[in-house]
Amino acid sequence: MLSIEARIAQELSARTEQVVATVKMLDEGSTVPFIARYRKEATGGLDDTQLRTLEERLRYLREMEERRAAIISSVEEQGKMTPELKSDLLAADSKARLEDLYLPYKQKRRTKGQIAREAGLEPLADALLADPTLVPEQAAAAYVDAEKQVADVKAALDGARSILVERFAEDATLVGQLRDNLWTQGVLKAAVVEGKQESGAKFRDYFEHAEGIAKIPSHRALALFRGRKEEVLTLNLALPEDTTTTPELRIAAHNGIADRGRPGDKWLLDVCRWCWRTKLSIHIEIDLLGRLFDAAEEEAIKVFAGNLRDLLLAAPAGQRATLALDPGFRTGVKVAAIDATGKLVDTAVIYPHEPQRRWDDALMQLASLCRKHKLELISIGNGTASRETEKLAGELSTKYPELGLTRVVVSEAGASIYSASAFAAQEFPDVDVSLRGAVSIGRRLQDPLAELVKIDPKSIGVGQYQHDLSENKLGRTLDAVVEDCVNAVGVDLNTASVPLLTRVSGLSEALARNIVAWRDANGAFKNRNQLKDVSRLGPKAFEQAAGFLRVPNGDDPLDASTVHPEAYPVVRRILKATGKAMADVIGDGVTLRRLNPADFTDDTFGVPTVKDILKELEKPGNDPRPEFRQAKFDDSVQEMKDLKPGMILEGAVTNVTNFGAFVDIGVHQDGLVHISALADKFVKDPREVVKPGQVVKVKVLEVDLPRKRIALTMKMGDQAPAPRQQQVASRSDHKAFKGAVSGSSDGGGGAMAAALARAGLKQR
């Protein structure tokens, strides 16, 4: 049997020694970001994605090994272990296979088969199976025994049947074959629960739905499971009606049973049918629905993780003083003035909209704040009253051009979660909860990553059916994404918050708090080495964290780079070879590109690390995030009713799904660009073309005001269909990604109806 490391190596197409070295470092407490960046010699250059896969598979395979050991121990304690069984258990390559093999030996309540064996009926079962020429009723007569509660021939045959049914149902090889067959050929059928047609209308597309189970995409599978969970749908697994080899016949063939006209054939075939109907069909259906859900869950978590990564690595506006507006009607627009470092310097509440309509007063207040604090940007939350508030900001810019303001609409997802959090209360103890949300909206424009790490990733709102997913799996994956993003960008040691520092490789929340406490007591860090003075921050934590923490304008220019302190001697050798000072070498690409990395290696640092060092010296502290750019909404388009087919607009991608992307075009309702309308080429994965936060140009295809649905295309050559009753998908599908299910309704065709059909949201 392959070792865990060898098996993972095969899966990653890597060498076993790469995996062995990585596993050793993980077990010693090293993090994936640290290993990916600073231990390339040991890993052979495995990137962070491969390392995350390795880490996840390592967890799964180790859990499987623990289960394997427990099963072997249990069977041996029962005195039932055989060389063949042990060989099978050691060769089992999945948890499902292990459980199939263990099933006959699993401790369970007394079954009908056990009761029959205790009544002495196993010889009858064995005889009928071995010799179909026996007449079952005649053979059973000899086993009638009132004292053993075998009252008559029927009771004897029922007991023999129970024994064989249990034996067949616990045959691991047979169960595996049936499971594989039903997975490849099975059809999952959904039907509406009688009486739930109206209350479950959002699941209408699945009231009469049938689809090959192995082909159901993630979002559709999760919709079906949600429908069942809400008791609107029933789900049943079956083979196609034209199937010639039924499960019953497969059970019979596996056990050498066939209808050859012998006296016992009919009884044995009835046993096979009984086995399938009462035991295996239920067991295998549960298994396969679980397999479908696991696959759908894995894909949903993957989509969520990808969207979260794109959102966290969105372009920051940078250190620019910002006016933050959290829109609202009756409760007013909450206002926060934030300086270039993200510090809250002023707050206000204005009432420009219904019902108070104090428009001019609001403009004067905002202008006063902008002058007083020299604000440059206006960050506007995209929730209720967003476009009305953006119009206010636009008039502010027009009326007071000398302020030089730039307005940007940002996602406010999770801002309310932050507002009510313990960290926000600690950060702003004297600021009203509603105003804290405005602060978050402003800061996420300045630096999305630094602000969004304060919010539980599951609350950011870029997931698919996230409330149906495993809390542990989702949380573990999203935490890994946040950790990777934070460490890819790096953290300013002198300005980072506790939540941001907590995400740095090697730092716990306690250590993050100790760093901030040291900073408060001693002033700004002058160099990375001072980290060693922080309480409880030992050598291992320093090793893991130091390279990701930046000290701008400190004692050593290298402390502001990604070069790890352990590799500073390599830099000194590079400086000696060039004959130049540090200040002259940093940024001098001509000189650095002339150097041969191999000339600076030693027993610890190889060519990969030296190449990284030279690259960093050429562009020190280079931020991997893109340049900041915002979508410019059309001022003539404020609401859905202003949209007309054929309009070309600019918008921002808010979410990416398996069937397309949702785009905010500034009308309080995201439009859907179906996967087929993303590009003038075949697109397998929408994320190849678009990412959350990306600014895109779209054309309006269809607008369905009653259903609040907008169909968009990024293919400028697409033509809007002729007016007719339409069926368009938009925010309703977006809600599906947040845990709700959209439904189509009776109606005609159109571009979006076809898109819906391709996405699995069929038109009835």
C-alpha positions in Angstrom: 0.0 0.0 0.0 1.3 3.5 -0.9 2.2 5.8 1.9 0.1 8.9 2.4 2.9 11.1 1.1 3.4 8.9 -2.0 -0.3 8.9 -2.7 -0.5 12.7 -2.4 2.5 13.0 -4.7 0.7 11.0 -7.3 -2.3 13.2 -7.1 -0.3 16.4 -7.3 2.1 15.0 -10.0 4.9 15.8 -7.7 7.9 13.9 -6.3 7.4 12.0 -3.1 10.3 13.8 -1.5 8.6 17.2 -2.1 5.5 16.0 -0.3 7.5 14.4 2.5 9.4 17.7 3.1 6.2 19.7 3.1 4.4 17.4 5.5 7.3 17.6 7.9 7.2 21.4 7.9 3.4 21.4 8.3 3.7 19.0 11.3 6.4 21.3 12.8 3.9 24.2 12.7 4.9 26.0 9.5 2.1 27.7 7.6 1.3 27.3 3.9 2.2 31.0 3.1 5.5 30.6 4.8 6.3 27.3 3.1 5.2 28.6 -0.3 7.3 31.7 -0.2 10.3 30.9 1.9 10.9 27.1 1.5 10.9 26.6 -2.3 14.0 24.5 -2.2 12.4 22.0 0.1 9.1 21.9 -1.7 10.5 21.9 -5.2 8.5 25.1 -5.9 5.0 23.9 -5.0 2.8 26.9 -5.1 0.2 27.9 -2.5 -2.7 26.3 -4.4 -0.9 23.0 -4.5 0.1 23.3 -0.9 -3.5 24.0 0.2 -4.6 20.9 -1.8 -1.8 18.9 -0.1 -2.8 20.1 3.3 -6.5 19.2 2.7 -5.7 15.8 1.3 -3.2 15.1 4.2 -6.1 15.8 6.7 -8.5 13.5 4.8 -6.0 10.6 4.4 -4.9 10.8 8.0 -8.5 10.7 9.1 -9.0 7.6 6.9 -5.9 5.9 8.4 -7.3 6.5 11.9 -10.6 5.0 10.8 -8.8 2.1 9.1 -6.8 1.3 12.3 -10.0 1.5 14.4 -11.9 -0.9 12.0 -9.0 -3.4 12.0 -8.8 -3.3 15.8 -12.6 -3.8 16.1 -12.7 -6.8 13.7 -9.6 -8.4 15.4 -11.2 -8.0 18.9 -14.3 -9.8 17.5 -12.0 -12.7 16.5 -13.3 -12.5 12.9 -10.2 -11.1 11.0 -9.0 -13.2 8.1 -5.9 -12.6 5.9 -8.2 -11.8 2.9 -10.3 -9.2 4.9 -7.2 -7.6 6.3 -5.7 -7.3 2.8 -8.9 -5.7 1.6 -9.0 -3.3 4.5 -5.4 -2.3 3.9 -6.0 -1.8 0.2 -9.2 0.3 0.6 -8.6 3.7 -1.0 -11.6 5.6 0.3 -13.7 6.0 3.4 -16.7 4.6 1.6 -14.8 1.4 0.7 -13.7 1.0 4.3 -17.2 1.3 5.6 -18.5 -1.2 3.0 -16.0 -3.8 4.2 -16.7 -3.1 7.9 -20.5 -3.3 7.5 -20.8 -7.0 8.3 -18.8 -6.6 11.5 -20.3 -3.3 12.7 -22.0 -3.6 16.1 -25.7 -3.1 15.5 -29.1 -3.9 17.0 -30.4 -7.4 16.6 -31.5 -7.9 13.0 -34.0 -10.3 11.5 -31.0 -12.1 10.0 -29.4 -12.5 13.5 -32.7 -13.8 15.0 -33.0 -16.3 12.1 -29.5 -17.5 12.6 -30.1 -17.9 16.4 -33.2 -20.0 15.4 -30.9 -22.4 13.4 -32.1 -21.3 9.9 -28.7 -20.5 8.4 -28.2 -24.1 7.1 -31.5 -23.8 5.3 -30.4 -20.5 3.7 -27.1 -22.0 2.7 -28.7 -25.1 1.2 -31.3 -23.1 -0.9 -28.6 -20.8 -2.3 -26.2 -23.7 -3.0 -28.8 -26.0 -4.7 -31.7 -24.3 -6.6 -33.0 -27.7 -7.5 -34.4 -28.0 -3.9 -38.0 -27.2 -3.4 -38.0 -24.4 -0.8 -41.2 -25.4 0.9 -40.0 -29.0 1.3 -36.6 -28.0 2.5 -38.0 -25.6 5.0 -40.4 -28.1 6.5 -37.5 -29.7 8.4 -36.8 -26.5 10.2 -40.2 -25.8 11.7 -39.8 -25.7 15.5 -42.2 -23.9 17.7 -39.7 -23.8 20.6 -37.4 -21.8 18.4 -40.3 -19.6 17.3 -40.3 -21.0 13.7 -44.0 -21.7 13.6 -44.4 -22.9 10.1 -42.8 -23.3 6.7 -43.4 -19.6 5.8 -41.6 -18.5 9.0 -38.7 -20.8 8.1 -38.4 -19.4 4.6 -38.8 -15.8 5.8 -35.9 -16.4 8.2 -33.7 -17.9 5.5 -34.6 -14.9 3.3 -33.5 -12.5 6.0 -30.2 -14.2 6.4 -29.5 -14.1 2.6 -30.7 -10.5 2.3 -28.4 -9.4 5.1 -25.5 -11.4 3.6 -26.0 -9.9 0.1 -26.4 -6.4 1.5 -23.1 -6.6 3.4 -21.1 -7.8 0.4 -18.7 -4.9 -0.1 -17.8 -5.8 -3.7 -21.5 -6.1 -4.7 -22.4 -2.9 -2.9 -19.5 -1.0 -4.6 -20.5 -2.3 -8.1 -24.2 -1.3 -7.5 -23.2 2.1 -6.2 -20.9 2.8 -9.2 -23.6 1.6 -11.7 -26.3 3.8 -10.2 -24.0 6.8 -10.1 -23.2 6.6 -13.8 -26.7 5.6 -15.0 -29.0 6.8 -12.2 -31.6 9.6 -12.7 -32.5 11.9 -9.9 -36.2 12.7 -10.0 -37.7 15.7 -8.1 -41.4 16.2 -7.6 -43.4 18.8 -5.6 -44.9 17.8 -2.4 -48.7 17.9 -2.8 -50.1 21.2 -1.5 -46.8 23.0 -1.6 -47.1 24.3 -5.2 -47.9 27.9 -4.1 -45.8 28.2 -1.0 -42.8 26.6 -2.7 -43.2 28.5 -6.0 -39.5 29.5 -6.0 -38.7 25.8 -6.6 -41.1 25.7 -9.5 -38.4 24.6 -12.0 -38.0 21.4 -10.1 -41.6 20.4 -9.6 -41.2 17.8 -12.4 -37.5 17.5 -12.8 -35.3 14.5 -13.9 -31.6 14.5 -14.5 -28.6 12.1 -14.5 -27.3 12.3 -11.0 -23.6 12.4 -12.1 -24.3 15.3 -14.4 -26.1 17.7 -12.1 -24.1 20.9 -11.6 -23.3 22.2 -8.1 -25.8 25.1 -8.0 -28.7 22.9 -9.3 -27.9 20.1 -6.8 -27.9 22.5 -3.9 -31.2 24.0 -5.1 -32.7 20.5 -5.1 -31.4 19.7 -1.6 -32.7 23.1 -0.4 -36.1 22.3 -1.8 -36.1 18.9 0.0 -34.9 20.5 3.2 -37.8 23.0 3.1 -40.2 20.1 2.5 -41.3 21.4 -0.9 -39.6 18.7 -3.0 -39.2 15.0 -2.8 -36.0 13.4 -4.4 -35.9 9.8 -5.7 -33.1 8.0 -7.5 -33.9 5.5 -10.2 -32.5 3.9 -13.3 -33.8 4.9 -16.7 -36.9 3.0 -17.7 -35.2 1.3 -20.6 -32.6 -0.3 -18.4 -32.3 -4.0 -19.1 -29.9 -5.0 -16.3 -31.7 -4.0 -13.1 -30.1 -3.9 -9.7 -32.0 -7.0 -8.7 -30.5 -8.9 -11.7 -27.0 -7.6 -10.8 -27.5 -9.0 -7.2 -28.6 -12.3 -8.6 -25.8 -12.6 -11.1 -23.2 -11.7 -8.4 -24.5 -14.6 -6.3 -24.8 -17.1 -9.1 -28.6 -16.9 -9.2 -30.5 -17.2 -12.4 -34.0 -18.3 -13.6 -33.4 -21.7 -15.2 -36.7 -23.2 -14.3 -35.4 -25.0 -11.2 -37.7 -25.2 -8.1 -35.7 -22.8 -6.1 -34.9 -20.1 -8.7 -38.1 -18.1 -8.2 -37.6 -18.0 -4.5 -34.0 -16.9 -4.8 -34.9 -14.2 -7.3 -37.5 -12.9 -4.9 -34.8 -12.8 -2.3 -32.7 -10.6 -4.6 -35.7 -8.3 -5.2 -36.4 -8.1 -1.5 -32.7 -7.3 -0.8 -32.7 -4.4 -3.3 -36.1 -3.0 -2.2 -35.7 -3.2 1.5 -32.0 -2.9 2.1 -29.7 -1.8 -0.7 -31.8 0.7 -2.6 -32.3 2.8 0.5 -28.7 2.5 1.6 -27.2 3.2 -1.9 -29.6 6.1 -2.5 -28.5 7.7 0.7 -24.9 7.2 -0.2 -25.2 8.6 -3.7 -27.2 11.6 -2.6 -24.5 12.2 0.0 -21.9 11.9 -2.7 -23.8 14.4 -4.9 -24.1 16.8 -2.0 -20.4 16.4 -1.2 -19.4 17.2 -4.8 -21.8 20.1 -4.9 -20.5 21.4 -1.6 -16.9 21.1 -2.7 -17.7 23.1 -5.9 -19.7 25.7 -4.0 -16.9 26.2 -1.5 -14.4 26.5 -4.4 -16.6 29.2 -6.0 -17.0 31.0 -2.7 -13.2 30.8 -2.1 -12.4 32.1 -5.6 -14.8 35.0 -5.3 -13.5 35.9 -1.8 -9.9 35.9 -3.0 -10.8 38.2 -5.8 -12.7 40.5 -3.5 -9.9 40.6 -0.9 -7.3 41.3 -3.6 -9.4 44.0 -5.2 -7.5 47.3 -6.0 -7.1 49.6 -3.0 -7.7 53.3 -3.5 -4.7 53.9 -1.2 -4.0 56.3 1.6 -6.4 59.0 0.5 -8.8 60.9 2.9 -12.3 59.6 2.4 -15.9 60.7 2.9 -17.9 57.6 3.6 -21.7 57.5 3.1 -23.9 54.7 4.3 -27.2 55.4 2.4 -30.7 55.4 3.9 -34.0 57.0 3.5 -36.0 57.5 6.8 -33.0 56.9 9.1 -30.8 59.3 7.1 -27.4 58.9 5.4 -24.7 58.1 7.9 -21.5 60.0 7.3 -17.9 59.3 8.4 -14.8 61.3 7.5 -11.7 59.2 7.5 -8.2 60.5 7.2 -5.5 58.9 4.8 -4.5 56.4 7.5 -8.0 55.2 8.0 -8.6 57.1 11.3 -12.1 58.3 12.0 -12.0 62.1 12.4 -15.6 63.1 12.1 -19.2 61.8 11.8 -22.6 63.2 10.9 -26.1 62.1 9.8 -27.8 63.9 6.9 -31.4 63.6 5.6 -31.4 64.5 1.9 -34.1 61.9 0.9 -37.6 61.1 1.7 -39.3 61.9 4.0 -37.3 64.9 5.2 -35.8 66.0 1.9 -33.2 68.3 3.4 -31.1 68.2 0.2 -29.4 71.6 0.3 -28.6 71.3 4.0 -27.0 67.9 3.3 -24.8 69.4 0.5 -23.6 72.1 2.8 -22.8 69.7 5.6 -20.8 67.4 3.2 -18.9 70.3 1.7 -18.0 71.6 5.1 -16.6 68.2 6.1 -14.7 67.9 2.9 -13.0 71.3 3.4 -12.3 70.7 7.0 -10.6 67.4 6.6 -9.3 67.8 3.0 -11.2 64.7 1.8 -10.5 63.4 -1.7 -12.7 60.4 -2.2 -16.4 59.7 -1.6 -17.2 56.0 -0.7 -20.9 55.2 -1.1 -22.5 51.9 0.1 -24.5 50.1 -2.6 -27.6 49.3 -0.5 -30.9 51.0 -0.2 -30.9 54.7 -1.4 -27.5 54.1 -3.0 -28.2 55.8 -6.4 -30.1 58.6 -4.7 -27.1 59.2 -2.5 -24.7 58.9 -5.4 -26.7 61.6 -7.1 -26.2 63.8 -4.0 -22.5 63.1 -4.2 -22.5 63.9 -7.9 -24.1 67.3 -7.2 -21.6 67.9 -4.4 -18.7 67.4 -6.9 -20.4 69.6 -9.5 -21.4 72.4 -7.1 -18.0 72.5 -5.4 -15.4 71.5 -8.2 -12.6 73.0 -6.1 -12.9 70.1 -3.7 -11.7 67.7 -6.5 -13.8 64.8 -5.2 -14.0 61.3 -6.8 -17.1 59.2 -5.9 -17.0 55.4 -5.8 -19.8 52.9 -5.0 -18.6 50.0 -2.9 -20.2 46.8 -1.7 -21.5 47.2 1.9 -21.9 43.4 2.4 -20.9 42.6 6.0 -20.7 46.2 7.1 -23.5 45.7 9.6 -21.8 42.6 10.9 -18.7 44.6 11.6 -20.7 47.4 13.2 -22.1 45.2 15.9 -18.9 43.2 16.4 -16.9 43.2 19.6 -13.9 44.6 17.7 -15.8 47.5 16.4 -17.1 48.2 19.9 -13.6 48.2 21.2 -12.3 50.3 18.3 -15.2 52.9 18.5 -16.7 52.6 22.0 -18.3 56.1 21.8 -19.5 55.9 18.2 -23.1 54.8 17.4 -23.4 51.4 15.8 -25.0 52.8 12.6 -22.0 55.2 12.1 -19.5 52.4 12.5 -20.9 50.9 9.3 -20.1 54.1 7.4 -16.5 53.8 8.7 -16.3 50.3 7.3 -17.6 51.5 3.9 -15.0 54.2 3.8 -12.1 52.0 4.8 -12.9 49.2 2.4 -12.4 51.7 -0.4 -9.0 52.7 0.9 -7.9 49.1 1.5 -10.4 46.3 1.0 -8.2 43.6 2.4 -7.3 45.4 5.6 -11.0 46.2 6.3 -12.7 42.9 5.1 -10.5 40.8 7.4 -12.4 42.2 10.3 -15.6 40.5 9.0 -16.3 36.8 9.1 -15.7 35.7 5.5 -19.0 33.9 5.4 -20.7 37.3 6.0 -19.2 39.0 2.9 -21.9 37.6 0.6 -20.1 36.1 -2.3 -21.1 32.4 -1.7 -23.4 29.8 -3.1 -26.0 28.3 -0.7 -23.4 28.9 2.1 -25.9 28.2 4.9 -26.3 24.6 3.6 -22.6 23.9 3.6 -20.4 22.3 6.2 -19.5 25.0 8.7 -16.1 23.4 9.3 -15.2 22.9 5.7 -16.3 26.3 4.6 -14.7 28.1 7.5 -11.4 26.2 7.1 -11.3 27.0 3.4 -12.2 30.6 3.7 -9.8 31.2 6.5 -7.1 29.7 4.3 -8.0 32.2 1.5 -7.9 35.1 3.9 -4.5 34.0 5.2 -3.1 33.5 1.7 -4.3 37.0 0.6 -3.1 38.8 3.7 0.4 37.3 3.4 0.5 37.8 -0.4 0.1 41.5 0.1 2.0 41.9 3.4 1.2 43.9 6.5 2.5 47.2 7.8 3.7 46.3 11.3 3.1 49.9 12.6 -0.5 50.4 11.4 -2.1 46.9 11.1 -5.1 46.2 13.3 -5.4 43.1 15.5 -7.7 41.3 13.0 -5.2 41.9 10.2 -2.2 40.8 12.3 -4.1 37.7 13.4 -4.2 36.6 9.7 -0.4 36.9 9.3 1.5 33.6 9.1 2.5 32.3 12.6 0.5 34.9 14.6 -2.4 34.1 16.9 -4.9 36.6 18.1 -3.1 36.7 21.4 0.2 37.5 19.7 -1.5 40.1 17.5 -2.8 41.8 20.6 0.6 41.7 22.2 2.2 43.3 19.1 -0.3 46.2 19.3 0.2 46.5 23.0 4.0 46.7 22.5 3.4 49.3 19.8 1.2 51.4 22.1 3.7 51.2 24.9 7.0 51.8 22.9 6.0 53.6 19.8 6.4 52.4 16.2 8.6 49.5 15.4 11.9 50.6 13.9 12.9 47.2 12.7 11.7 43.6 12.4 14.1 42.4 15.1 12.1 44.3 17.7 9.4 41.7 17.2 11.5 39.4 19.4 10.8 41.8 22.3 7.1 41.2 22.1 5.7 39.1 24.9 5.4 35.4 24.0 6.5 35.9 20.4 9.1 33.1 20.2 11.6 32.0 17.5 9.0 29.9 15.6 6.5 32.7 15.4 9.2 35.1 14.4 10.4 32.7 11.7 6.8 32.3 10.3 5.7 36.0 10.5 8.7 38.2 10.0 8.8 38.1 6.2 5.2 39.1 5.9 5.5 42.1 8.2 6.7 45.4 6.8 8.5 48.3 8.6 8.4 51.2 6.1 11.0 53.9 6.7 12.7 51.8 9.4 16.4 51.2 10.3 16.9 48.7 7.4 15.3 49.1 4.0 15.0 45.3 3.7 12.5 45.4 6.6 10.0 47.0 4.2 10.5 44.2 1.7 9.4 40.6 1.3 13.0 39.4 1.9 13.0 37.3 5.1 15.5 38.4 7.8 17.1 34.9 7.6 18.1 35.7 4.0 19.6 39.2 4.7 23.2 37.7 4.5 22.4 36.8 0.8 21.5 40.4 0.2 24.8 41.5 1.7 26.6 39.2 -0.7 24.7 40.7 -3.6 25.6 44.2 -2.5 29.3 43.2 -2.1 29.2 41.8 -5.7 27.8 45.0 -7.1 30.0 47.3 -5.1 27.0 49.5 -4.4 25.1 50.7 -1.4 21.7 49.3 -0.6 19.9 52.5 -1.6 21.6 52.4 -5.1 20.8 48.7 -5.7 17.1 48.8 -4.7 15.1 49.5 -7.9 18.2 49.2 -10.2 16.8 46.5 -12.6 19.7 46.8 -15.0 22.3 45.9 -12.4 20.2 43.2 -10.8 19.3 41.5 -14.0 23.0 41.1 -14.9 23.6 39.0 -11.8 23.7 35.2 -11.9 21.5 33.8 -9.0 23.7 30.7 -8.7 26.6 32.9 -7.6 24.9 33.7 -4.3 23.5 30.3 -3.2 24.7 28.5 -0.1 23.8 25.4 1.8 20.5 27.0 3.0 19.4 29.2 0.1 19.2 27.9 -3.4 18.5 29.5 -6.8 14.7 29.8 -6.3 15.2 31.9 -3.1 17.9 34.0 -4.7 15.7 34.7 -7.7 12.9 35.9 -5.5 15.4 38.2 -3.6 16.6 39.7 -6.8 13.1 40.2 -8.0 12.1 41.9 -4.7 15.1 44.2 -4.8 14.1 45.3 -8.3 10.6 46.2 -7.1 10.6 46.2 -3.3 7.2 45.8 -1.6 5.4 45.4 -4.9 1.7 45.1 -4.2 0.2 42.2 -6.2 -3.2 43.9 -6.3 -4.3 45.7 -9.5 -4.4 49.4 -10.0 -7.5 51.2 -8.6 -10.3 51.9 -11.0 -14.0 52.5 -10.4 -17.1 51.9 -12.5 -18.7 55.1 -13.9 -22.4 54.7 -13.8 -24.6 56.5 -16.4 -26.2 59.4 -14.6 -29.2 59.1 -16.9 -29.9 55.6 -15.6 -31.1 55.7 -12.0 -33.7 52.9 -11.9 -34.6 49.8 -13.8 -37.3 51.7 -15.7 -34.6 53.9 -17.2 -33.0 50.8 -18.9 -33.6 50.1 -22.5 -32.4 47.1 -24.6 -29.3 48.0 -26.6 -27.9 50.4 -23.9 -24.1 50.1 -23.4 -23.2 50.7 -19.7 -20.3 50.4 -17.4 -20.7 48.3 -14.3 -18.9 46.4 -11.6 -19.0 42.6 -11.2 -20.5 41.7 -7.8 -20.5 37.9 -8.0 -19.4 35.1 -10.3 -21.3 31.8 -10.5 -20.9 28.6 -12.5 -23.4 29.9 -15.0 -22.4 33.5 -15.4 -21.7 36.8 -13.6 -23.8 39.4 -11.8 -23.0 43.0 -12.6 -24.1 46.2 -10.7 -25.0 48.8 -13.2 -26.4 51.2 -10.6 -30.1 50.5 -10.6 -30.4 48.7 -7.3 -30.7 45.4 -9.2 -27.7 43.4 -10.5 -28.0 42.1 -14.0 -26.9 38.6 -15.2 -24.4 38.1 -17.9 -24.9 34.4 -18.7 -21.7 32.3 -19.3 -22.6 32.2 -23.0 -22.6 36.0 -23.2 -19.3 36.7 -21.4 -17.0 36.5 -24.4 -16.8 35.8 -28.2 -15.4 32.4 -27.4 -16.3 29.3 -25.5 -16.0 29.9 -21.8 -15.8 26.9 -19.5 -15.3 28.8 -16.2 -16.7 32.3 -15.9 -13.9 33.2 -13.5 -11.5 32.9 -16.5 -13.1 36.0 -17.9 -14.5 38.0 -14.9 -13.8 38.5 -11.2 -15.7 40.2 -8.4 -14.9 43.9 -8.3 -13.9 44.0 -12.0 -15.1 47.0 -14.0 -16.8 45.8 -17.2 -18.7 47.2 -20.2 -22.1 45.5 -20.8 -25.0 45.8 -23.2 -28.6 45.5 -22.0 -30.5 42.7 -23.7 -33.7 42.5 -21.8 -35.4 44.1 -18.8 -38.3 42.5 -16.9 -39.6 45.1 -14.5 -42.3 42.9 -12.8 -39.8 40.3 -11.9 -36.9 42.7 -11.4 -34.6 40.9 -13.8 -32.0 42.2 -16.2 -30.3 40.3 -18.9 -26.9 41.7 -19.9 -24.1 40.7 -22.4 -20.5 41.5 -22.7 -20.6 40.6 -26.4 -21.2 43.9 -28.0 -22.4 42.2 -31.2 -25.4 40.6 -29.4 -28.7 42.0 -30.4 -31.6 42.5 -28.1 -34.6 40.2 -28.9 -37.9 41.5 -30.2 -40.2 42.7 -27.4 -42.3 39.9 -25.9 -43.2 38.3 -22.6 -39.8 37.7 -21.1 -38.1 35.6 -18.6 -35.0 37.1 -17.2 -32.7 36.0 -14.4 -31.0 38.5 -12.1 -31.0 39.1 -8.4 -33.2 36.1 -7.8 -30.4 33.9 -9.0 -28.0 36.1 -7.0 -30.1 35.2 -3.9 -29.6 31.6 -4.8 -25.9 32.1 -4.2 -26.8 33.4 -0.8 -29.0 30.6 0.2 -32.3 31.2 -1.6 -33.6 29.7 -4.8 -34.9 31.5 -7.8 -37.7 30.2 -9.8 -39.0 30.9 -13.3 -42.6 31.4 -14.1 -44.9 30.9 -16.9 -44.0 33.0 -19.9 -42.4 33.3 -23.3 -38.9 33.0 -24.5 -36.1 35.5 -25.1 -32.4 35.6 -24.7 -32.6 35.1 -20.9 -35.1 32.3 -21.1 -32.5 30.4 -23.1 -29.8 31.4 -20.6 -32.0 30.2 -17.8 -32.5 26.8 -19.4 -28.8 26.4 -19.9 -28.3 27.3 -16.2 -30.8 24.7 -15.2 -33.5 27.2 -14.4 -35.9 25.9 -17.0 -38.9 27.6 -18.4 -42.2 25.9 -18.0 
